[in-house]
Amino acid sequence: MLRNRVKELRTRHGFSQTELANRVGVTRQTIGFIEKGEFSPSITLSLRLAKELQIKVDELFWLEGEDAGE
């Protein structure tokens, strides 16, 4: 399962879901789905999110459980 820190970092930066969505070119709903783990973003979107949240992609997203080979 793909895990992430999007909500944590978004709130730390003071962004609403709508503001972050506008900055990376998606809808507010997409950000919500990513935060809940219901949507796995593309590589391009992952890179855009990491840039806006000032963090490396592998610190923003990681695999957990069976998919990670654990």
Buried (B, 14 or more C-beta within 10 A) or exposed (E): EBEBBBBEBBEEEEBEBEBBBBBBEBEBEBBBBBBEEEBEBEEEBBBBBBEBBEBEBEEBBEEEEEEEEE
